Each structure stands twice: as structure tokens, then as C-alpha cells.
Amino acid sequence: MAELDAAVQRPLRIYADFNSGGTNGTACWLLLYNGKILDELERELNLQKGQAVVLYHEDSSEEFEVDATLETHTNFAKWQALPDWTTMRRLRG
């Protein structure tokens, strides 16, 4: 059973600053994984365009998650995440 569990890969859970993106929450540009900027971890994490991830936000008043897709920013060599707001899950607040 442990082998089966190990084979199931869960999407990366990435902290997102939802104030750092495009208009109306269409993209998030400031993305952190284990406290490091996602762009610095591209090779280590083997990031791919179209990769499914889970974005999360937490502060003293609320915590939520939303499914998203990784893409590269068209004007910069930088990762961004495109949240699917229909999947938002409130964890607290």
C-alpha cells in the first residue's frame, strides 16, 4: 500500500500573494515554496508550463486554497499561477 501512496503525486502547495498579480485576480506573480521564490526553484522542482498546483493564502484572519495552473509570464522569464476561482476552499475565516 505504501508503494501506491508514494506513486500518487499531489500538486505543489504554493504560497501566493494575491495582491501581486493581474487585474481581477487573474494571475499571481509572487509565489513562494517553502519560503523561497518559486523562480529560484524551477530546476529543483522541475516546473512545467500547465502544471497543476494549489495556491494558498493565510494570515491572522483567514486561510484559503485554490487550484491553479503554472505558466510563464509573457513579458518576463518568470513563473505565474492562474487560479481557478471556482475551486476556492476556505480553510479558516
C-alpha positions in Angstrom: 0.0 0.0 0.0 2.9 2.4 0.8 4.2 2.0 -2.8 0.8 3.0 -4.2 0.7 6.1 -1.9 4.2 7.1 -3.0 3.2 6.9 -6.6 0.4 9.3 -6.2 1.9 12.8 -6.5 0.0 15.7 -5.1 0.2 19.1 -6.6 2.7 21.5 -5.1 1.2 23.7 -2.4 2.5 27.2 -3.1 2.0 30.4 -1.1 0.6 33.2 -3.3 0.5 36.9 -2.7 -2.9 37.5 -4.4 -2.2 41.3 -4.4 0.8 40.8 -6.8 -1.0 39.7 -9.9 -3.1 40.7 -12.8 -6.3 42.6 -12.7 -9.3 40.9 -11.0 -7.2 38.1 -9.6 -6.4 36.6 -13.0 -2.8 35.7 -12.2 -0.4 35.7 -9.2 3.2 36.6 -9.7 4.7 36.4 -6.2 4.9 32.7 -5.5 6.8 31.1 -2.6 7.5 27.4 -1.9 9.0 26.6 1.5 9.8 30.3 1.9 11.7 30.6 -1.3 10.7 32.4 -4.5 9.4 29.9 -7.0 11.5 31.2 -9.8 14.7 30.2 -7.9 13.4 26.6 -7.6 12.5 26.0 -11.2 15.0 23.2 -11.9 14.9 21.7 -8.4 11.1 21.3 -8.6 11.1 20.5 -12.4 8.4 23.1 -13.0 6.4 22.8 -16.2 4.0 25.0 -18.1 0.5 23.9 -17.5 1.4 22.1 -14.2 -1.4 21.9 -11.7 -0.6 23.4 -8.3 -2.6 24.5 -5.2 -2.2 28.1 -4.2 -2.8 29.1 -0.6 -3.0 32.3 1.4 -3.0 32.6 5.2 -2.9 35.5 7.6 -4.3 36.2 11.0 -7.9 36.5 9.8 -8.2 33.9 7.0 -6.8 30.9 5.2 -7.9 29.5 1.8 -6.7 27.4 -1.1 -7.4 27.5 -4.8 -6.4 25.2 -7.6 -4.2 26.8 -10.3 -2.1 26.3 -13.3 1.5 27.4 -13.7 2.5 29.4 -16.7 5.4 31.7 -17.6 4.8 35.4 -17.8 4.7 36.6 -21.4 7.0 39.6 -20.8 9.4 38.2 -18.2 11.1 34.9 -17.7 9.1 34.4 -14.5 6.5 31.9 -13.3 3.0 32.9 -12.6 -0.1 31.0 -11.5 -3.5 31.2 -13.0 -6.1 30.5 -10.2 -9.4 28.7 -11.0 -11.6 30.6 -8.5 -14.4 28.1 -8.9 -12.2 25.7 -6.8 -11.6 28.1 -3.8 -11.7 26.4 -0.4 -11.9 28.4 2.8 -9.9 26.7 5.5 -10.4 29.4 8.1 -12.1 32.8 8.3 
